[in-house]
Amino acid sequence: MHRVLRPGGRVAVSVWQAPKPTNGFGVLFGAIKRHGNLDVPLPHGPDFFQFSGTETMTATLEAMSFRGVTAQHVEQTWDIDKATGLVHAILEGTVRARAMLLAQTEPARTAIEAAVDEGIARYRVAGGGFRVPMPALVGAGTK
């Protein structure tokens, strides 16, 4: 990014916040930890949440020679029609988390899906559906 920006150009990057008991990824990865296996063979790749902390994000952008670096949390939610929607969104919209889910045994995957359904029950909204916290982190800097 730094190489292709013109002098004075700005960059902004966003990543998901790390799993916590209070967000959707925390519900998902907590369910995998309890009912499946987090250590499944995956193709080589970076840690999904390696830049999810403000310190890591700012240090990395500064190490790449960006100036005026900032990092801020962005609260956001996913509106999901039914409890199975979180697992479906992960299966349809991610690569490594999808591969982790698909690498589980069938009984483990069934237990994980049930645990996710139970875990997001607290996010049920009036009128049906769920509003699941899926916070992000946005970092920015100038060349």
Order of alpha helices (4+ residues) and beta strands (2+ residues): beta-alpha-alpha-beta-beta-alpha-alpha-alpha-beta-beta
